[in-house]
Amino acid sequence: MTDKTRQEAIDLYDRFTHEGLPRREFMSRMVAIAGSVAAAEALIGSIAASPAAAAIVPADEKRLTTRTMTFAIGYKAYVAEPRSRSLKASVLVIHENRGLNEHIRDVSRRMALAGYRAVAPDFLSPSGGTPANEDAAREAIGKLDLAAATQAGVQMLDELARAGKVGAVGFCWGGAYVNRLAVASGGKLDAGVVYYGTAPNPAEAERVATPLLIHHAGLDDRVAQTLYPWVTALRAANKPVTFHVYEGANHAFNNDTSAERYNKPAADQAWKRTLAFFGKHLR
């Protein structure tokens, strides 16, 4: 398969998972790209996140403690923190449109190893929590009341801030959420990191009082449509924003459970920048 064909398949998958392309049309076009039903299914499997993929930080990592907490507003969250309890601050880890899954728990443990209390809320808590079926999770995310979910995040910040500074990092849907939280929180969010998330109306930039670090995948034309105007508006309003483009990287390049999307050099560089950013603003 050529690089061009592979990119066509990734772009088509993004339309299916983010723009509501009907499944029948999606499969028909993917079969045309791959050449057969079997090849299409294999290709989809290599693009989609794999729940069976090995974690970078094992769930029983001895340097960490993990637990489930319930916020006062009723949302549940996965929490990972250093066993030493020498915490730097808290960091909300906001999931993709697949909900709170093993990959996001793994990312939370990576953040905890850097010295933070990593708190990964399940924004599907009001409807019973993230379902095991990925398609069902995406459908449920699509039905969320985003204004209510964002307000819930502001309340989470209030609760976590009792123990010190609070940052947030989000991926895909979660990246877009961090942008919205920066607008809605009135400066309660001490630092926000956005991984390839769509952006609010540029007119909202004036309301941002949070330092933002934004990671953008160079091949992600869908997100670019809203993200570039957003960054331009933030800069015009003299807001503290740092913007990095990872050329040749696809949307979800940090997700190591997707064989076709994962871009280790981009992911490693973005993570290094993320930790440095939090180290600066959450001290």
LINDAGI-V274794 format. One record per residue. RES is the residue in one small letter. SS is DSSP state (H for helix, E for strand, C for the rest). PSI is psi in whole degrees, 0 to 359 (NA if undefined). D_CENTER is the distance of its C-alpha to the mean C-alpha in Angstrom with 1 decimal. Layout:
res ss psi d_center
RES SS PSI D_CENTER
RES SS PSI D_CENTER
This chain:
res ss psi d_center
m C 133 29.0
t C 162 28.7
d H 323 25.7
k H 315 26.2
t H 319 26.3
r H 318 23.2
q H 323 21.3
e H 320 22.9
a H 318 21.6
i H 316 17.9
d H 320 18.3
l H 319 20.1
y H 321 17.4
d H 321 14.8
r H 324 17.6
f H 315 18.0
t H 343 14.5
h H 339 13.5
e C 3 17.0
g C 24 19.1
l C 127 21.4
p C 141 23.9
r H 318 23.8
r H 314 27.5
e H 319 27.0
f H 311 23.9
m H 320 25.9
s H 316 29.0
r H 325 27.5
m H 322 25.7
v H 320 29.1
a H 322 30.7
i H 315 28.4
a H 332 28.7
g C 342 32.4
s C 165 32.5
v H 315 30.8
a H 317 30.4
a H 323 29.0
a H 317 26.5
e H 322 25.3
a H 320 25.0
l H 316 23.1
i H 319 20.6
g H 327 20.3
s H 338 19.5
i H 317 16.7
a C 155 15.1
a C 140 13.2
s C 115 16.1
p C 341 16.1
a C 359 19.1
a C 145 17.7
a C 142 18.7
a C 147 16.6
i C 319 16.7
v C 115 17.6
p C 153 19.8
a C 335 19.6
d C 27 23.1
e C 123 22.5
k C 339 25.7
r C 355 24.4
l E 158 22.0
t E 145 22.5
t E 152 20.1
r E 172 20.6
t E 132 19.5
m E 159 20.1
t E 120 20.7
f C 160 20.2
a C 332 23.4
i C 0 22.0
g C 350 21.6
y C 137 17.9
k E 156 17.4
a E 149 15.0
y E 131 14.9
v E 132 16.3
a E 135 16.9
e E 157 19.3
p E 138 22.0
r C 333 25.2
s C 340 27.1
r C 12 25.6
s C 76 25.9
l C 143 22.6
k C 317 21.5
a C 183 19.3
s E 147 16.6
v E 121 12.8
l E 130 10.6
v E 110 7.5
i E 126 5.5
h C 168 4.9
e C 189 4.7
n C 9 8.2
r C 358 9.9
g C 189 9.8
l C 106 10.3
n C 185 11.6
e H 326 13.1
h H 315 10.5
i H 326 8.3
r H 320 11.8
d H 315 12.5
v H 322 9.8
s H 319 11.3
r H 325 14.6
r H 318 14.1
m H 321 13.3
a H 323 16.4
l H 339 18.5
a C 1 18.0
g C 10 19.8
y C 154 17.4
r E 109 17.2
a E 124 13.7
v E 114 13.2
a E 97 10.6
p E 151 11.8
d C 104 12.4
f C 1 12.4
l C 10 14.8
s H 317 17.2
p H 338 19.7
s H 18 20.3
g C 0 20.8
g C 168 17.4
t C 124 15.1
p C 158 17.7
a C 328 18.1
n C 123 18.5
e H 319 15.3
d H 320 17.1
a H 322 18.1
a H 316 14.6
r H 319 13.5
e H 319 16.9
a H 320 16.4
i H 319 13.1
g H 339 15.2
k C 358 17.9
l C 145 16.2
d C 101 18.0
l H 325 15.3
a H 317 17.9
a H 319 18.6
a H 322 15.0
t H 319 14.6
q H 325 18.0
a H 321 17.1
g H 321 14.4
v H 320 17.3
q H 326 19.5
m H 320 17.2
l H 316 17.5
d H 318 21.2
e H 315 21.5
l H 331 19.6
a H 344 21.4
r H 338 24.7
a H 2 23.9
g C 197 22.9
k C 156 20.3
v E 128 16.7
g E 177 13.6
a E 141 9.9
v E 135 6.8
g E 152 3.4
f E 128 1.2
c C 245 4.4
w H 320 5.8
g H 328 3.9
g H 316 4.8
a H 323 7.9
y H 318 8.3
v H 320 8.6
n H 313 11.1
r H 322 12.9
l H 323 13.2
a H 327 14.7
v H 317 17.2
a H 340 18.1
s C 350 18.4
g C 33 21.4
g C 1 20.6
k C 334 19.8
l C 120 16.4
d C 337 17.7
a E 138 14.9
g E 136 11.5
v E 125 9.2
v E 120 7.3
y E 113 5.9
y C 53 7.7
g C 144 7.3
t C 164 10.8
a C 158 13.0
p C 179 15.7
n C 131 19.4
p H 336 20.6
a H 340 23.2
e H 352 20.8
a H 327 20.4
e H 336 23.6
r H 351 22.0
v C 127 19.4
a C 19 20.7
t C 132 17.7
p C 131 17.4
l E 139 14.3
l E 123 13.0
i E 123 11.4
h E 124 10.7
h E 133 11.9
a E 125 12.9
g C 332 16.6
l C 2 17.1
d C 78 14.5
d H 329 17.2
r H 309 15.6
v H 326 13.0
a H 330 15.8
q H 325 18.0
t H 333 16.4
l H 317 14.8
y H 316 18.1
p H 325 20.1
w H 311 17.7
v H 319 18.0
t H 316 21.7
a H 320 22.1
l H 317 20.5
r H 319 22.9
a H 330 25.8
a C 7 25.3
n C 38 25.3
k C 150 22.0
p C 93 20.5
v E 135 17.9
t E 129 17.3
f E 126 16.1
h E 135 15.8
v E 131 16.2
y E 95 16.0
e C 139 18.9
g C 1 19.2
a C 146 15.5
n C 161 13.8
h C 139 10.6
a C 29 8.2
f C 342 10.7
n C 345 9.1
n C 99 9.2
d C 356 12.8
t C 359 13.6
s C 109 14.1
a C 319 17.4
e C 330 17.5
r C 325 14.1
y C 130 13.7
n C 97 15.3
k H 314 16.4
p H 316 18.0
a H 316 15.1
a H 317 12.6
d H 317 15.4
q H 318 16.2
a H 319 12.7
w H 318 12.5
k H 316 16.1
r H 324 15.6
t H 312 12.8
l H 323 15.3
a H 321 18.1
f H 313 16.5
f H 323 16.0
g H 328 19.5
k H 318 20.9
h H 346 19.7
l C 18 19.5
r C NA 22.9
